[in-house]
Amino acid sequence: MYARVNTIFGPKDRVEAGITQIEGPDRAAVEAASGNRGLTTMVDREAAVIIAISYWDEPERSSEAELTRARQNAVAAAGGDLVAENHVLTLEERASIPAPGATVRLVRAQIAPSHSATGLTYLRDEVLPPLRATPGFHHAQILAEQKCGHALLVTTWQDENHAARADAILDRLRSDALHRAHLTLLNIETYTLVRDAADTRVITRA
């Protein structure tokens, strides 16, 4: 499965307008598009950052004209700028479907190009198991650039207190990840879940 990560940076007083646009006509357009497997949205209201991750059976489908217009409408509503990234969903772990308002942690990772397989394996075998075993865990996924070198670890938690326990696990693994897998775990970003893709049961359809 493929994922398009759209990040909108704008002023604080336009955040809610941006969310309303995405969760209204834009979500309808995305979920009605051929090949779509769902849309997850999250927000950092303090930093005025909105992230919308759409999932696709083919990467080209996310670039259709109607979807381009939807992204433009969201950017206009939020009064901001858009950064778009294309990734492959390399792994997903789901314990439950999180409700709106859940805490999302996003960790950007850099992997040495010559060690891409090793880095992704480390995320799968060394990072995800202790996170999955932490109370309050809902969902995790690893998104990697097709050429690798850059990956996203996205985890969803019941609340901030449970997410903070996971932060400690990541902090303990930073030096080991770099030493064993040439994997650099960058800063932890915090978002509030607006809506999870699985909440619409689109991502799990055949």
SULDA-V720422 format. One record per pair of residues at least 6 apart in sequence whose ideal C-beta (glycine too) atoms are under 8 Angstrom apart, sorted by the first residue. I is the first residue (numbers start at 1). GAP is how many residues later the second one is. Records with the same first field share a line. If there is no record, write none. Layout:
BEGIN
I = GAP  GAP
END
This chain:
BEGIN
1 = 36  54  55  56  87  88
2 = 53  54  55  56  57  60  84  85  86  87
3 = 50  51  52  53  83  84  85  86  140
4 = 49  50  52  55  58  80  81  82  83
5 = 46  47  48  79  80  81  82  138  147
6 = 45  46  47  48  65  68  76  77  78
7 = 42  43  44  75  76  77  78
8 = 10  41  42  43  44  66  67  70  72  73  74
9 = 39  40  71  72  74
10 = 8  38  40  65  68  69  70  71
11 = 37  68  69
12 = 33  34  36
14 = 34  63  64  65  66
15 = 28  30  33  35  63
17 = 60  61  62
18 = 32  56  57  59  60  61  62
19 = 22  24  31  175
20 = 57
21 = 52  53  55  56  57
22 = 19  28  30  52  55  172
23 = 18  171  172
25 = 45  48
26 = 26  44  45  47  48
27 = 12  14  168
29 = 37  38  40  41
30 = 6  9  24  37  40
31 = 7  8  169  171
33 = 28  31  33  34
34 = 27
35 = 21  22  23  26
36 = 18  19  20  25  166
37 = 18  19  20  160  165  166  168
38 = 16  17  159  160  162  164  165
39 = 13  14  15  16  156  158  161  163
40 = 12  13  15  153  155  156  157
41 = 9  10  11  12  152  153  154
42 = 8  9  62  64  149  150  151  152
43 = 6  7  8  148  149  151
44 = 145  146  147  148
45 = 147
48 = 32
49 = 142
50 = 24  28  30
51 = 55  140
52 = 22
53 = 90  101  144
54 = 8  13
55 = 34  142  148
56 = 6
59 = 27  87
61 = 6
62 = 24
71 = 11  13
74 = 8
75 = 6  7
85 = 60
86 = 59  60
87 = 56  57  58  59  64  65
88 = 55  56  57  58
89 = 52  53  54
90 = 30  34  52  53  54  61
91 = 29  32  33  37  49  50  51
92 = 47  48  49  50
93 = 35  39  46  47  48
94 = 44  45  46  104
95 = 37  42  43  44
96 = 42  43
97 = 41  42  99  101  102
98 = 40  41  58  59  60  95  98
99 = 94
100 = 93  94  95  99
101 = 91  92
102 = 36  54  55  56  57  90  91  94
103 = 53  54  55  56  57  59  60  87  88  89  90
104 = 50  51  52  53  86  87  88  89
105 = 48  49  50  51  52  58  61  62  83  84  85  86
106 = 46  47  48  82  83  84  85
107 = 45  46  47  63  78  79  80  81  82
108 = 42  43  44  78  79  81
109 = 10  14  41  42  43  44  74  75  76  77
110 = 39  40  73  74  76
111 = 7  8  9  37  38  39  40  70  71  72  73
112 = 7  37  70
113 = 34  35  36
114 = 68
115 = 66  67  68
116 = 28  32  33
118 = 62  63  64  65
119 = 29  32  58  62  63  64
120 = 22  24  28  31
121 = 60
122 = 55  58  59  61
123 = 19  28  30  60
124 = 18
126 = 47  50  51  55
127 = 26  42  43  46  50
128 = 12  14
130 = 39
131 = 6  9  24  35  38  39
132 = 8
134 = 28  31  32  35
135 = 23  27  30
136 = 21  22  23  25  26  27  29
137 = 18  20  21  25  29
138 = 18  19  20
139 = 16  17  57  59
140 = 13  14  15  16
141 = 12  13
142 = 9  10  11  12
143 = 8  9  11
144 = 6  7  8
145 = 6
153 = 32
155 = 8  11
156 = 37  40
157 = 6  9
160 = 30
163 = 27
167 = 21
170 = 15  18
173 = 12
174 = 11
177 = 6  7  8
178 = 6
197 = 6
198 = 6
END
